[in-house]
Amino acid sequence: MKDWQSNTVVGGKWSVTVMINNGNIVHEWGEYCVVNPPQIFMKTKQMNNNPFVGERQTYVTFCFIPSNFGTLITIREEGFIGLPQAAFGTAENWERVMNLLDHFLVHKNDNDNIRFRKNSSGRRK
């Protein structure tokens, strides 16, 4: 993922460049439909250069539910009627995103050291 831009308000625009499971680079964009932090966000999504979806608009809903073990995150993307290959590929991509998030959270102290170089005084730059 790169070039992430987001204006997280209802009607706000977002965009990002990603690599999908077949190795293609695609640009995704859309706007926020529902912004109700911290529980739910819903956005539209379109992409270019995706051989399975084309530029069809989908809807992505993120739900965050507190639990005794942390936060349960549910992602639901709708709009794939008649496109089973796109639906399965998108599910695989979301699973990959969640695995990356899990890895980042488990190793956040390691990631912190990687993202910032320390100068000779020990301060981050």
C-alpha positions as protocol buffer text, in pm:
chain_id: "A"
residue {
  index: 1
  type: MET
  ca { x: 0 y: 0 z: 0 }
}
residue {
  index: 2
  type: LYS
  ca { x: 128 y: 347 z: -81 }
}
residue {
  index: 3
  type: ASP
  ca { x: 14 y: 701 z: -152 }
}
residue {
  index: 4
  type: TRP
  ca { x: -270 y: 673 z: 106 }
}
residue {
  index: 5
  type: GLN
  ca { x: -483 y: 988 z: 127 }
}
residue {
  index: 6
  type: SER
  ca { x: -798 y: 1022 z: 333 }
}
residue {
  index: 7
  type: ASN
  ca { x: -1042 y: 1289 z: 446 }
}
residue {
  index: 8
  type: THR
  ca { x: -1238 y: 1084 z: 700 }
}
residue {
  index: 9
  type: VAL
  ca { x: -1567 y: 1276 z: 704 }
}
residue {
  index: 10
  type: VAL
  ca { x: -1898 y: 1189 z: 538 }
}
residue {
  index: 11
  type: GLY
  ca { x: -1849 y: 1276 z: 171 }
}
residue {
  index: 12
  type: GLY
  ca { x: -1471 y: 1295 z: 218 }
}
residue {
  index: 13
  type: LYS
  ca { x: -1250 y: 1141 z: -48 }
}
residue {
  index: 14
  type: TRP
  ca { x: -986 y: 871 z: -5 }
}
residue {
  index: 15
  type: SER
  ca { x: -737 y: 703 z: -241 }
}
residue {
  index: 16
  type: VAL
  ca { x: -452 y: 453 z: -228 }
}
residue {
  index: 17
  type: THR
  ca { x: -230 y: 247 z: -459 }
}
residue {
  index: 18
  type: VAL
  ca { x: -214 y: -128 z: -385 }
}
residue {
  index: 19
  type: MET
  ca { x: -81 y: -454 z: -526 }
}
residue {
  index: 20
  type: ILE
  ca { x: -358 y: -715 z: -568 }
}
residue {
  index: 21
  type: ASN
  ca { x: -309 y: -1092 z: -538 }
}
residue {
  index: 22
  type: ASN
  ca { x: -219 y: -1140 z: -907 }
}
residue {
  index: 23
  type: GLY
  ca { x: 63 y: -886 z: -878 }
}
residue {
  index: 24
  type: ASN
  ca { x: -112 y: -601 z: -1061 }
}
residue {
  index: 25
  type: ILE
  ca { x: -80 y: -250 z: -923 }
}
residue {
  index: 26
  type: VAL
  ca { x: -418 y: -79 z: -895 }
}
residue {
  index: 27
  type: HIS
  ca { x: -533 y: 262 z: -781 }
}
residue {
  index: 28
  type: GLU
  ca { x: -836 y: 262 z: -550 }
}
residue {
  index: 29
  type: TRP
  ca { x: -1054 y: 559 z: -460 }
}
residue {
  index: 30
  type: GLY
  ca { x: -1391 y: 648 z: -317 }
}
residue {
  index: 31
  type: GLU
  ca { x: -1567 y: 847 z: -52 }
}
residue {
  index: 32
  type: TYR
  ca { x: -1689 y: 795 z: 302 }
}
residue {
  index: 33
  type: CYS
  ca { x: -2062 y: 728 z: 344 }
}
residue {
  index: 34
  type: VAL
  ca { x: -2074 y: 666 z: 720 }
}
residue {
  index: 35
  type: VAL
  ca { x: -1822 y: 793 z: 975 }
}
residue {
  index: 36
  type: ASN
  ca { x: -1917 y: 699 z: 1330 }
}
residue {
  index: 37
  type: PRO
  ca { x: -1594 y: 655 z: 1526 }
}
residue {
  index: 38
  type: PRO
  ca { x: -1499 y: 441 z: 1695 }
}
residue {
  index: 39
  type: GLN
  ca { x: -1761 y: 183 z: 1593 }
}
residue {
  index: 40
  type: ILE
  ca { x: -1820 y: 199 z: 1216 }
}
residue {
  index: 41
  type: PHE
  ca { x: -1689 y: 342 z: 892 }
}
residue {
  index: 42
  type: MET
  ca { x: -1840 y: 280 z: 548 }
}
residue {
  index: 43
  type: LYS
  ca { x: -1691 y: 389 z: 219 }
}
residue {
  index: 44
  type: THR
  ca { x: -1739 y: 340 z: -152 }
}
residue {
  index: 45
  type: LYS
  ca { x: -1453 y: 184 z: -347 }
}
residue {
  index: 46
  type: GLN
  ca { x: -1360 y: 184 z: -714 }
}
residue {
  index: 47
  type: MET
  ca { x: -1041 y: 66 z: -880 }
}
residue {
  index: 48
  type: ASN
  ca { x: -869 y: 90 z: -1212 }
}
residue {
  index: 49
  type: ASN
  ca { x: -672 y: -191 z: -1375 }
}
residue {
  index: 50
  type: ASN
  ca { x: -845 y: -476 z: -1189 }
}
residue {
  index: 51
  type: PRO
  ca { x: -922 y: -749 z: -1444 }
}
residue {
  index: 52
  type: PHE
  ca { x: -1192 y: -905 z: -1224 }
}
residue {
  index: 53
  type: VAL
  ca { x: -1386 y: -599 z: -1105 }
}
residue {
  index: 54
  type: GLY
  ca { x: -1324 y: -333 z: -1365 }
}
residue {
  index: 55
  type: GLU
  ca { x: -1436 y: 4 z: -1229 }
}
residue {
  index: 56
  type: ARG
  ca { x: -1744 y: -133 z: -1054 }
}
residue {
  index: 57
  type: GLN
  ca { x: -1820 y: 48 z: -729 }
}
residue {
  index: 58
  type: THR
  ca { x: -1829 y: -160 z: -412 }
}
residue {
  index: 59
  type: TYR
  ca { x: -1913 y: -68 z: -53 }
}
residue {
  index: 60
  type: VAL
  ca { x: -1675 y: -147 z: 232 }
}
residue {
  index: 61
  type: THR
  ca { x: -1791 y: -143 z: 594 }
}
residue {
  index: 62
  type: PHE
  ca { x: -1549 y: -157 z: 887 }
}
residue {
  index: 63
  type: CYS
  ca { x: -1695 y: -242 z: 1230 }
}
residue {
  index: 64
  type: PHE
  ca { x: -1491 y: -219 z: 1550 }
}
residue {
  index: 65
  type: ILE
  ca { x: -1640 y: -400 z: 1851 }
}
residue {
  index: 66
  type: PRO
  ca { x: -1466 y: -390 z: 2190 }
}
residue {
  index: 67
  type: SER
  ca { x: -1419 y: -725 z: 2364 }
}
residue {
  index: 68
  type: ASN
  ca { x: -1239 y: -861 z: 2667 }
}
residue {
  index: 69
  type: PHE
  ca { x: -955 y: -964 z: 2436 }
}
residue {
  index: 70
  type: GLY
  ca { x: -912 y: -637 z: 2247 }
}
residue {
  index: 71
  type: THR
  ca { x: -1112 y: -517 z: 1949 }
}
residue {
  index: 72
  type: LEU
  ca { x: -1298 y: -738 z: 1702 }
}
residue {
  index: 73
  type: ILE
  ca { x: -1264 y: -594 z: 1351 }
}
residue {
  index: 74
  type: THR
  ca { x: -1514 y: -697 z: 1086 }
}
residue {
  index: 75
  type: ILE
  ca { x: -1469 y: -595 z: 722 }
}
residue {
  index: 76
  type: ARG
  ca { x: -1752 y: -649 z: 475 }
}
residue {
  index: 77
  type: GLU
  ca { x: -1720 y: -554 z: 109 }
}
residue {
  index: 78
  type: GLU
  ca { x: -2035 y: -572 z: -101 }
}
residue {
  index: 79
  type: GLY
  ca { x: -2102 y: -534 z: -471 }
}
residue {
  index: 80
  type: PHE
  ca { x: -1965 y: -849 z: -633 }
}
residue {
  index: 81
  type: ILE
  ca { x: -2289 y: -1003 z: -763 }
}
residue {
  index: 82
  type: GLY
  ca { x: -2198 y: -1204 z: -1072 }
}
residue {
  index: 83
  type: LEU
  ca { x: -1824 y: -1170 z: -1007 }
}
residue {
  index: 84
  type: PRO
  ca { x: -1725 y: -1471 z: -791 }
}
residue {
  index: 85
  type: GLN
  ca { x: -1357 y: -1454 z: -885 }
}
residue {
  index: 86
  type: ALA
  ca { x: -1345 y: -1089 z: -780 }
}
residue {
  index: 87
  type: ALA
  ca { x: -1522 y: -1169 z: -452 }
}
residue {
  index: 88
  type: PHE
  ca { x: -1277 y: -1447 z: -362 }
}
residue {
  index: 89
  type: GLY
  ca { x: -975 y: -1240 z: -468 }
}
residue {
  index: 90
  type: THR
  ca { x: -1096 y: -946 z: -260 }
}
residue {
  index: 91
  type: ALA
  ca { x: -1150 y: -1172 z: 42 }
}
residue {
  index: 92
  type: GLU
  ca { x: -791 y: -1298 z: 4 }
}
residue {
  index: 93
  type: ASN
  ca { x: -662 y: -940 z: -14 }
}
residue {
  index: 94
  type: TRP
  ca { x: -854 y: -838 z: 301 }
}
residue {
  index: 95
  type: GLU
  ca { x: -714 y: -1143 z: 479 }
}
residue {
  index: 96
  type: ARG
  ca { x: -365 y: -1034 z: 378 }
}
residue {
  index: 97
  type: VAL
  ca { x: -432 y: -681 z: 509 }
}
residue {
  index: 98
  type: MET
  ca { x: -555 y: -818 z: 842 }
}
residue {
  index: 99
  type: ASN
  ca { x: -248 y: -1044 z: 871 }
}
residue {
  index: 100
  type: LEU
  ca { x: -22 y: -744 z: 807 }
}
residue {
  index: 101
  type: LEU
  ca { x: -209 y: -545 z: 1072 }
}
residue {
  index: 102
  type: ASP
  ca { x: -178 y: -834 z: 1317 }
}
residue {
  index: 103
  type: HIS
  ca { x: 195 y: -862 z: 1250 }
}
residue {
  index: 104
  type: PHE
  ca { x: 240 y: -487 z: 1291 }
}
residue {
  index: 105
  type: LEU
  ca { x: 53 y: -483 z: 1623 }
}
residue {
  index: 106
  type: VAL
  ca { x: 237 y: -787 z: 1760 }
}
residue {
  index: 107
  type: HIS
  ca { x: 575 y: -642 z: 1660 }
}
residue {
  index: 108
  type: LYS
  ca { x: 500 y: -273 z: 1705 }
}
residue {
  index: 109
  type: ASN
  ca { x: 812 y: -210 z: 1914 }
}
residue {
  index: 110
  type: ASP
  ca { x: 1027 y: -375 z: 1647 }
}
residue {
  index: 111
  type: ASN
  ca { x: 847 y: -177 z: 1375 }
}
residue {
  index: 112
  type: ASP
  ca { x: 904 y: 145 z: 1570 }
}
residue {
  index: 113
  type: ASN
  ca { x: 1279 y: 85 z: 1562 }
}
residue {
  index: 114
  type: ILE
  ca { x: 1270 y: 10 z: 1191 }
}
residue {
  index: 115
  type: ARG
  ca { x: 1068 y: 315 z: 1088 }
}
residue {
  index: 116
  type: PHE
  ca { x: 1279 y: 571 z: 1270 }
}
residue {
  index: 117
  type: ARG
  ca { x: 1652 y: 614 z: 1260 }
}
residue {
  index: 118
  type: LYS
  ca { x: 1811 y: 749 z: 1573 }
}
residue {
  index: 119
  type: ASN
  ca { x: 2077 y: 1013 z: 1548 }
}
residue {
  index: 120
  type: SER
  ca { x: 2386 y: 1007 z: 1770 }
}
residue {
  index: 121
  type: SER
  ca { x: 2198 y: 1178 z: 2056 }
}
residue {
  index: 122
  type: GLY
  ca { x: 1940 y: 896 z: 2058 }
}
residue {
  index: 123
  type: ARG
  ca { x: 1662 y: 1118 z: 1925 }
}
residue {
  index: 124
  type: ARG
  ca { x: 1441 y: 1008 z: 1639 }
}
residue {
  index: 125
  type: LYS
  ca { x: 1467 y: 1189 z: 1313 }
}
